[in-house]
Amino acid sequence: MALVVQKFGGTSVADAAKIKAAAAKAVARHDAGDRVVVVVSAMGHQTDLLVDLAGQITAQPSAREMDMLLSTGEQVSVALFAMAIHALGREAVSLTGSQIGIRTDSRHGKARIKSISTTKVAKILEGGAIVIAAGFQGTDQHGNITTLGRGGSDTTAVALAAVLGADRCEIYTDVEGIYTTDPRILPAARRLSSIAYEEMLELASLGAGVMHARSIEFAKKFGVPVMVRSSFKDGPSTMILPADRAKPRPASGIALARDEARITLEDVPDEPGTSHAVFSALAAAGITVDMIVQNAGQGGQTDISFTVASDDFQEAAAVSRRVAAELGAGGISCDDDVAKVSAVGVGMAREEGVAGRMFQAVAAAGINVRMITTSEIKISALVDRADANAAVAAVHAAFGLETPSPAEVAEGSLEEGPKPSPLEVVRRLKGMEDLAIEDCVLDSSQALVTIVGLPDTPGAAAEIFAAAAAAGLFVDMIVQSHPRNGRAEISFTVPAGDAERAAEAARTAAAAHGATVADVPHVAKLSITGVGIRSHAGVADRLFKPLTDAGINIDLVNTSETRLNVIVAAKHGKKSLRVLRKAFGLPAAKSS
């Protein structure tokens, strides 16, 4: 007898007929012998109607009262869903977040789950009834109703699956699964049979709208297999799984984050404390930063660029102007008409030339790249918003994502894999949505190559990485800062043993453009991995501050959903590792 959590979104319960159809799916699973918990959202557009109604009363409604109001949408849905199951002759009990025992912090409108009681749900399941749980809501320590924010019902469903030890969480939506990109942008997009947690985290945070990143954080943290499938027809689906059980590909999907804004602090001092000053101020304002690009300094100065959601642009720009003045920076530049296109794939780290393929495709489409940042499973390029759709199409075609690979045609087994031990689950349940840093590691085997003065034209980056691929070089980190005065700077790392070859390939490619090359034969790369790195404001600063306090300067930065990488001088590598592991509460690294 399996335990299954099913989640039905707003479009799946938009009217009485759809509620009845969804209830029939829950009953079918129950009649097959499984224990079933159903999580439902508010009926389609109900939340929007409630927001509009509040706006008719006051332009500035209380956050507490808005949560009280919006939570009623899910309460309507659970009651109607339970009635639909009763009409089919089965037992069902509807529960609000409070009745379940979902405890959150007190941030109204964007609360995070602290704990979930399993007592009441388990008792109802043991009695043979189906549990209908209200998504999107909980209560804080004072008994106030709170809501979880965007994607809250997904988060509720996966969190319940985690605490109940469910065999699977099924997300029913209006599409048949996870696609290689948004089919509304590119009709050639194709459904994936499986995708890794890490890939889905990146795609969700980068703009893929099927699931919210917070729900995938739960799935990864607790090892919950998640199936995404259509509410409206039986057929194929996508399984979201640990990386070792998903299909490895150089690129699994292309994501587009359309509403991005870029801010650059120009000519800031290239010394310890600069990054800390910038990102501590942003964290204090509650602004979550997306891309962070700090390139190698020149002449004692450097630029720091980052992106934020368009909604946070004005406040982030104001904070940045203040910090720039305090640091004695040359000034700031901003652009709120950009978009981020990202290729994501767990197989990327094992294949040469992936970056070159992406940049050549974008260049061939006549699209200029404004910034670049990478991680082990992601390459992100910032482009003008007007070029966003064309860039997605070009990169999607470059990786052949419109055609399934042989491994996907023969889908293979998607049977359940190992789960965390009961003791490990109990440990992780403490502060369920707290930032979970898994590790901090040191890689002293890399060299750094920096090209200064590349023309800010389509194809410049493509030429550099085509040359690297032709030389048989495996490139790890890539950072391109925002261009200034018509010129760009690109830095990348390679294995230290390839430093001389990499510098020579870079010089050859750069010479045609009048650019210069600098190389450092040995650098130290510190990588922090975990769950919630991007969704928790201030994580970057928790890395920058201890390094600042230790007098260690950061030469290069790049970020992703599950990883934050920095380059420091080789001589500071071991000290940096000790400092960061202590700062994030990790045990001291074993000496090698």
N, C-alpha and C positions, 0 to 999 in steps of 0.2 A: 504493500500500500504506500504510494508516494504522497508527499505533501507538496502541493502546487499552489503558488500565488499567481493569480491572474489579474492583470491591470487593464481597465478599459478607460480610454481617454474621452474627452468631451465629444468628439465626433462619433465615437462608438455608442454613446448614450444620449444622442442629440434629441431624440423624441421617443414616444412610447414604443413604437415598432422596433426601434434599434435597441432599446432597453430589453424588450422581450427576446430579441435575437441573441443578445449578449448573455442573458440569463440562461438561455438554452445551451449555450456553450459550457457554462459553469455546471449546469445540471448533468450534461453528458459526461464531463470529467468525473463528477461525483458518482454517477451511476456506474462508471467503469471501475470504481473501487478506491478512488483517490480521495484524500482529504483536501478540501478546497477553501482557500481564502481569496476573496475578490476585493480589489481596491478600485474605486471608481472616482472619476473627476466630476466636476460640475457639468451639467448638460451643456452642449455646444453653445458658446457665446453668452452663457448665463453670467459668467464672471464679468464680462465686458458690460453687460446690462446693469449689474450692480454697481460697477465703478461709475458708470454714467449717471445712475440714480443719485449716488453720493455727491457727484459734481453738481447736480441740480440743487442740492441742499446747501453746500458750502464749497468754496474753492480750496480750502485747506482742511480737509477732514482729519481728525485725530487718527494716528496710526493704529492705536488700540481699537478704536471703533471700526476702522476699516477691516481689521482682522475679524472682528465680531460679525460684520456684515458679510464679508466674502466667504467665510466658513459655512454660511448657510447654503451655498450652492451645492457643496458636496453632501450636505445633510439631506437635501431634497433627493439627490441621486441615489444615495444608499437606501433610503426608505422605499423608493419606487422599485429599485432593483430587488430588494427583499420581497416586496409584494409580487413581483413577476415570478420569482422562484416559488413562492407559496402557491401561485396560480397553476404552476406545473406539478403541484402535489408534493413538493419537497420542503424540508425545514430550512429556514435561513434566519439569521439574526443580524440586524444592522447595528453598527457601532460608530460613534464619532471618535475623533482622535483622542479626546479626553477619556472616553469610556474604555478605549483600548489600553491607555496608559502610555501614550507617546509624550515624553517630556522633552521640552526644548529650552533654549535660552530665551531671553526676553526681547530679542530684536524683531519687533513687529514688521511683518511684510517680507522678511528674509531670515526667519529663525532657523537655527541649526539644531538637529536632534541630539540630545544628550543621552537618552536611554529610552527603551521600550519594554514595558512589562509584557510577559507572555501568558500570565496566569489566566486571564479571562478568555482570551482567544483559544488557548489550549483546552480549557474546560468545554467551550462550545463545540470544538472539533471532536472532542472525545464523546460528546453526546450525539454525534452523527449529523449535526447541522452544518450548513455552509455559512461562513463568516463573511459579511459584507462590510468592508472597512472604508471609512471616509478618507480619501487622500488629501494631501496638501495642508494638513492641520495637526496641531497638538496643543499642549498647554504648558505654560512656564511654571516656575516654582511657586508663583503666587496664585495660580489657578486661572490666569488670564489666557484666553484663546489666542493662539499664534498661528500664522500661516508661513509656509516654507518657501514662498516665492516661486519664481518661474521653474516649471518642471517638477513642482512639489509632489504631484501624485506618483510620478515615476520614482522619486526618492522614497516616498512612503512604501511603495510596493517592494522595492529591492531591500529596504531596511527591514521590513517585516519578514521577508524571505531569509534575511541573514539571521535575525534573532530566533526565528522558528526552526532554523536548520532545514529549510525547504529544499527539495530536490531540484526545483527549477522555478524561475520567475518568468512568466509569459507576459509580454507587453503587446496588447492588441491595439492596433492603430489603423490609420487609413492607407497605409502602404504595406507591401508584402515583405518588407525587411529593410536591411541597410543597403544602400546603393553606393556605387563607386563615386558618384557625385549627385547633386540635386537634379532629379529628372526634369524639374521645371526649368532649369538652366540649360541642361544638355539632354535631349531625348535619348542619346546613345548610352546614357548611364545604365548600369547593369547591377542586378541584385547579387550580393555576396552570400555564399553558403555559410561562411563563418568569418569572424573577425576577432582579433585579440583585444582584451581589455584596454591595453595601452593605446592601440590604434583608435578604438572607439572613444577613449578619453580625449585624444587629440582632435578627432573629427567633431565630437560634440562641442568641445570648447572653441573650435575654430569656426563654428557656424552651422554644422549639420543639425537640422532641427528635429530629427526623429526622437532622440532621447537627450536628456539633460546630463551634463557632466557629473553633477553631484550624485546621481543614481549610479553611474558607472564607477565612481569612486567607491561607493558601498560594495558594489559587485566585486571589484578587484580586492578590496580590503578583506572581504569575508569569503571570497571564492564562490560566489553565487553564479551558476550558469543562467544566462538570460537569453530568452528567445523572443525575437521581434517578428510579429506576423500580422496578417490582415484580419480585421474584424469582420470584413464583409464577404470573404470567400475563402474556402479551404484551399490550401496549396502550399507553396514553398515558404521558407522563412529564413531568418539569419540567426545563428547562434553566436553569442558574445562569450568568449572563453579565455582562459589563460593562454599566454603566447605560445607555450609548448604544445598546445592542442589545436590552435588555429592554423590556417594555411599561411605559410610565410611567403610574402611577395615583396619585391622592391618597392612597390606602391600598391596599397589596397584601395585607397580612395583619395580624391582631390576635394579639399574643403575650401569654401569661400566665406570669409568674414567681411561682409560688405561695409558695415558701419564702423570703420576704424578711423582714428585720428592719430597723427604723428607729431611728437614734440621733440625738438633737439636743443640741448644746451650746448652752445658752441664755445670752444676755447676755454674749457674749465681746467683748473690745475690737475695735472696728471700725478696725483699724490694720494696717499692713504687718507680716507675720510670723505673724498668727493662723492663717490657713489652713495655712501651712507647718508650724507646730507640730503641728497636728492630723494632717495627712496624712503627715508624715514619720514620726511615731510609729506610725501604722497600717502604713505600708510596711515599717518596720523589723521589725514583727511578722509580715510576710508576708501581710497581709490585703488582699485585692483589694476595692476599694470600687466599688459600682455607681452608683446615683444620687447626685449631689452637688448640694445646693441651698444657696446662700448668697444671701440676699436683701439688698436695699438696707438699709444701716444706718440706725438712728434714734437720735438722742441719743448718738452715740459708741459705740453697742453694736449688735451684730447676733447673729443665730442662724445656726449652721451645722448643717445636717442632711445625713445620708447614709444609704444603705442598704448592707447586706452580706448575704451568704447566711446563712441561719439557722444553719448549722453553725459560722459564725465569730462568731455574736452574742455569746456570753459573753466571749470574748477581746477582741472589739472594744469592748464596753461597759467592760471593765476598763481598757483602754488609754485610752478616752475620759474616764473618771472621773479618771484620773491627770493627763491633759493639761488637763482643765477646772480642776482645782485649781491647776495651775501657772500657768494664764492668769488666774486670779481670776474665772472665769466664774460666772454665777448658779447653775449646776448643769447636770445633764443629764436628759433624759427619753428613755425607750426604749419600743419596742413590737415584740414579736416575733410578732405575729399579723396581719401585713399582707401584701398581695400587690400586684404591679405589673402593670397592664394597659397595653399600648402599641399604638398604631396606627403602622404603618410603611409608607412609600411614597415613592419617588423623585420622584413628581409633586407631592408636598405643597408643595414650595418654590415652585411656580408657580401655586398656586390659593389664592384668598382664602377665609376662613371655615372652614378645615378644623378648627381648634381648637374653634370654636364648635359645629360639628356633633357633635364627640366629647363635649364637656361637656354639651350639651343632652340627648344621648341618655342619658348617665349620670345626669343630674339627673332626667329623666323616669322612670327606673327607681327613683328614691328612694335613690340611692347617693351617699354623701358622699365627696368627694375630699380626701385628707389632704395630698398633696404633688403638685406638677406640675413636670416638667422637659421641655424640648424640644430637638430639634436640627433641622437642615434637613430630615431625612427621618423624624423620629420625634416622637411626643407620648406621654409616659408619665405615668400617674396612679397614685398610691398609694392603695389602698382597703383597707378591712377585709377580711381573708381570707374571711370568710363571704359577702362580696358579690362575690367574684372572678368566679365563673361567670356571674352575672347581668350583670356589667359587660362581660364579653367578648361575650355575646349582644347586648347593647344597642349596643355600638360596631360590631360586625360588621354588624348590620342598618342602622345609620345610614349606613354607607358602601356599602350595597347589594352586599356581597361575596358574597351567595348567588347572584347573577346575573352571568354573564360579560359584560364590555363588548363592543361591536361589534368593537373591535380584537383582542380575544382570540378571538372566534368565527372571524375570518379570521386565523389564527395568524401567517401571514407566514413569512419565511425565518429559519431558525435556523442558517444556514451559519456556518462558522468565521470569526471576525474577525481583525484583525491581532494578532500576538503580539509580545512584547518582542524587540528585536534580540538576537543571540547575546552581544554584549558586555554588554548590559544584564542578561541572565540570569546571566552569570558574576558580575557585580557583586552582584546580589541574592543569589546562592547563598552568599556569605560570611556565616556566621551565619544560617542559613536561617530560624530562628524568632526572631531578634532583633527588637526593636521597630523598626519602619520608619516614621519620621516623614517624610511627603512634603512638607509645606509648613506655613508659618505666615504668615498674612495679616492685614492690618489693614483694618478697615472703619470709616471715620470719618463715615459718612453716616447714623448712627442716633441716635435720641432715646430716652430712658428714661422710662417712666411707672410710678409705684408707687402702689398703692391700699392703704391701711392701715386695718385695723379692719373688714374684711368679716366677716359672721357665718359661723361654721363650720357651715353647713347645706347640704344638697343644692341645687344650682342657682345658688349665688353666682358661681362662675366662669363658668357658662353665661351669666348675665346680662351680665357684663362683655364677653365676647367676641361675644355677639349684638349688643351695642351697637357694638363695633368693626367687625363685619361690615356692620351697617346704615350705618355712616359710610363704608364703602368703604375701610377701612384694611387694609393688608397687615401682619400681625404676624409678627415674626421670633422672637426668643427669648421664652420664657414661663417664669417661675419662680414657684411658689407654695411658700412655706415651710410647715413643719408648724404648724398652728394652736396658739395658746396662749390660755388664758382665754376660750375660746369665740370667738376672733377670728382671722382669717387675713390674710395679706399676699400680694398678687400684684404682680409686676413684669413688664413686657413692653417690648419695643423695637419701634419703627416707624421708617420713613424720617424723617430730620430735618425734611424739608419738611412732614411731616404732624404734627409735634409738637403744635402748638396744637389741631388738630382732635382728635387722640387724647386729649389732656388734657381737653378739653371733653366728649367722649363718655364718658370715664371718670368725670368729676365727676357727670354726669347719672345714670349707672348707680349710682354709689356713694352719692349723696345719699339715696336711698330706704332705705339701710341705716345711715345715720349714719357712713359711712366717709369718710376724707379722702384727697386725691390730691396727690402731689408729682410734679413733672416736671423733667427735666433736658434742655434742648433739643439738646445735643450730647454724645455719649459716644463712646468708642473701644471697638470690639469686636475682640478678638484671637482667632483661630481656628487651632488646631493640628489638622491632619489626618494620618492615617496608618493603619497596620495594626498591631494589637496594643495599642491604647491602653487597652482595658479588661482584656485578659487578662494584661498585665504589671503586677504590683503596683508602686506608687510612681510611675507616670507623672504623676499629678496633681501630686505634690509636685515633680517635675522642672520643672513650670511655676511652682508657687508660690514655690519657693526663690529663683530668680534675680530675680523681681519683688520679693521681700522684701529681698534684698541691695541692690536698686536703690532701695529706699524707696518703692515704688509700691504703693498700696493697691488691693485688688480689691473692686469694688462688687457684682458679680453673677457667679455661676458656673452653668453647666450642662454636662452631659456626654452622650456617646453612645459607641457602639462604635468609631466611626472619627473622632470629632471631640471636642475639648474647647474650650469657649468661655468667655471671661471678658470682663467689662466693666470698664473703668478710666476714670478721668477723661480727657476729651478732650485735655487738655494733656499727658498722659503717653502718648498713643497711639504716636507715632513712636519714643519712647525704649523703650517696652515691646516694640515690634516688633524693634528692634535687639537688645535683651537676650535675647528668646526665641529668635530665629533663631541667635544665637551659642550659647545654652545647648543647643540641639538639633542643633548642627553643620550648620546650613543656611547657604548663602552669604548675604551681605548683600543686602537687597532693593534693587532698582533704584530710584533716585530718580525721582519723578514730576514 
